[in-house]
Amino acid sequence: MWGAGMSLPSTLPLQVCLTMANKLPFVQAACICERVIQDKDDIFSLIRIVDTYYLQPMPNAPQGAVGVIELSVFVSVKSDDLKGSYEMSLRLRTPTDEVKQLTENPLPIVLNGGEHGFNVNVRFMLDVKRFGLFWFEVLWGDELLTSIPLKLVLGEAPTQ
């Protein structure tokens, strides 16, 4: 026991734990795509993974008309140390920093540890009211697990 007037030894033992348990799952995939196909054997095929959409102006559209893009957010996580029931949710952050929940209620996730994983496919319609960089945020409980960018550009795609 150390008391007043006593000095600490010049070297103290350092304890390091090299196997700290994860509190978040590992992200195997997180992307925006046009379509997700789930086969009978639970294998997923992601069709047209996108990070930029080039949109053309709508000729003869009424003032204030809004375009719509149909998309899927696909997220695949792996357990590693995690075992039990968890919740995942998705939200969208617009170029003007507005936030919109994409999942009304958190999605229930069950992980069994090791290589066990869970896949989430959320299909939605994105109203195009503005252009710029959007971020789809994947929340694990209340923590940000990862973010997926999607850029909407008004005009022609560059030629290659």
C-alpha positions as CSV (number, residue, x, y, z in Angstrom):
1,M,0.0,0.0,0.0
2,W,1.3,3.4,-0.9
3,G,0.9,6.3,1.5
4,A,1.8,10.0,1.8
5,G,5.5,10.6,1.2
6,M,6.2,7.3,-0.5
7,S,7.4,7.2,-4.1
8,L,6.3,4.9,-6.8
9,P,8.8,2.5,-8.2
10,S,10.5,3.7,-11.4
11,T,9.1,0.8,-13.4
12,L,5.5,-0.5,-13.1
13,P,4.4,-3.7,-14.7
14,L,2.3,-2.9,-17.9
15,Q,-0.6,-5.2,-18.5
16,V,-1.9,-5.5,-22.0
17,C,-4.8,-7.6,-23.2
18,L,-4.2,-8.6,-26.8
19,T,-7.5,-10.4,-27.1
20,M,-10.1,-7.8,-26.3
21,A,-13.6,-8.8,-27.3
22,N,-15.2,-6.9,-30.1
23,K,-18.4,-5.0,-29.3
24,L,-19.2,-4.5,-33.0
25,P,-19.4,-7.1,-35.8
26,F,-17.1,-7.2,-38.7
27,V,-18.6,-5.7,-41.9
28,Q,-18.2,-8.1,-44.8
29,A,-20.1,-5.9,-47.3
30,A,-21.9,-2.6,-47.2
31,C,-23.1,-1.1,-50.5
32,I,-25.8,0.5,-52.6
33,C,-27.0,-1.6,-55.5
34,E,-29.9,-1.6,-57.9
35,R,-31.1,-5.1,-57.1
36,V,-30.3,-8.0,-54.7
37,I,-31.2,-11.6,-55.6
38,Q,-31.4,-14.2,-52.9
39,D,-31.1,-17.8,-54.1
40,K,-32.8,-20.8,-52.5
41,D,-29.6,-21.6,-50.7
42,D,-29.4,-18.1,-49.2
43,I,-26.6,-17.0,-51.5
44,F,-26.9,-13.3,-52.4
45,S,-26.1,-11.7,-55.8
46,L,-25.7,-8.0,-55.8
47,I,-26.6,-6.4,-59.2
48,R,-25.2,-3.1,-60.3
49,I,-23.3,-1.8,-57.2
50,V,-23.3,1.9,-57.6
51,D,-21.7,4.9,-55.9
52,T,-22.7,7.6,-58.4
53,Y,-25.9,8.2,-60.3
54,Y,-26.0,10.6,-63.3
55,L,-29.5,11.9,-63.7
56,Q,-30.9,13.8,-66.7
57,P,-33.2,16.8,-66.3
58,M,-36.8,15.9,-67.0
59,P,-38.1,17.8,-70.0
60,N,-41.6,19.2,-69.7
61,A,-41.7,18.3,-66.0
62,P,-44.0,20.4,-63.8
63,Q,-42.3,22.9,-61.5
64,G,-41.1,21.2,-58.3
65,A,-41.3,17.7,-59.8
66,V,-39.2,15.2,-58.0
67,G,-37.4,12.2,-59.6
68,V,-37.3,8.8,-57.8
69,I,-34.6,6.1,-57.8
70,E,-35.3,2.6,-56.6
71,L,-32.3,1.2,-54.6
72,S,-31.2,-1.4,-52.2
73,V,-28.9,-1.0,-49.2
74,F,-27.1,-4.3,-48.6
75,V,-25.2,-5.0,-45.4
76,S,-23.5,-8.2,-44.4
77,V,-21.9,-8.6,-41.0
78,K,-19.9,-11.4,-39.3
79,S,-20.0,-12.3,-35.6
80,D,-16.5,-13.1,-34.5
81,D,-16.8,-12.6,-30.7
82,L,-20.4,-11.4,-30.7
83,K,-23.1,-13.8,-29.6
84,G,-26.7,-12.8,-28.9
85,S,-29.5,-10.5,-30.1
86,Y,-28.7,-7.1,-31.5
87,E,-30.4,-4.3,-33.5
88,M,-29.4,-2.6,-36.7
89,S,-31.0,0.4,-38.3
90,L,-30.3,2.6,-41.4
91,R,-30.5,6.3,-41.8
92,L,-29.8,8.7,-44.7
93,R,-27.8,11.9,-44.3
94,T,-28.5,14.3,-47.2
95,P,-26.0,16.8,-48.7
96,T,-27.6,19.5,-46.5
97,D,-27.1,17.3,-43.4
98,E,-30.8,16.4,-43.0
99,V,-31.2,13.0,-41.5
100,K,-34.0,10.5,-42.4
101,Q,-34.6,7.1,-40.9
102,L,-34.8,4.4,-43.6
103,T,-35.9,1.7,-41.2
104,E,-39.0,2.5,-39.2
105,N,-38.0,0.1,-36.4
106,P,-34.6,-1.4,-35.7
107,L,-33.9,-4.7,-37.5
108,P,-33.4,-7.6,-35.1
109,I,-30.1,-9.4,-35.7
110,V,-29.0,-12.7,-34.1
111,L,-25.3,-13.6,-34.1
112,N,-23.9,-17.0,-33.0
113,G,-20.1,-16.1,-32.9
114,G,-17.3,-17.2,-35.1
115,E,-17.9,-17.0,-38.8
116,H,-21.6,-16.8,-38.4
117,G,-23.1,-13.7,-40.0
118,F,-26.3,-11.9,-40.9
119,N,-27.4,-10.2,-44.1
120,V,-29.7,-7.2,-44.4
121,N,-31.3,-6.0,-47.6
122,V,-33.4,-2.8,-47.4
123,R,-35.2,-1.8,-50.6
124,F,-36.5,1.8,-50.8
125,M,-37.4,4.6,-53.1
126,L,-35.1,7.7,-52.9
127,D,-36.9,11.0,-53.8
128,V,-34.4,13.1,-55.7
129,K,-34.9,16.6,-54.4
130,R,-31.3,17.7,-54.5
131,F,-28.0,16.5,-55.8
132,G,-24.7,15.9,-54.1
133,L,-23.2,13.4,-51.7
134,F,-25.6,11.3,-49.6
135,W,-24.4,9.0,-46.8
136,F,-26.3,5.9,-45.8
137,E,-25.4,5.2,-42.1
138,V,-25.5,1.7,-40.7
139,L,-26.2,1.9,-36.9
140,W,-25.5,-1.0,-34.6
141,G,-27.7,-0.2,-31.6
142,D,-26.8,3.5,-31.1
143,E,-23.3,3.2,-32.6
144,L,-22.2,4.0,-36.1
145,L,-21.0,0.8,-37.7
146,T,-20.2,2.1,-41.2
147,S,-21.3,4.6,-43.8
148,I,-22.0,4.1,-47.5
149,P,-21.7,7.0,-49.9
150,L,-24.0,7.7,-52.9
151,K,-23.5,10.7,-55.1
152,L,-26.3,12.1,-57.3
153,V,-25.1,14.2,-60.2
154,L,-27.3,16.3,-62.5
155,G,-26.0,15.8,-66.1
156,E,-24.3,13.4,-68.4
157,A,-21.9,10.7,-67.2
158,P,-18.4,11.4,-68.3
159,T,-17.3,9.4,-71.4
160,Q,-14.5,7.0,-71.0
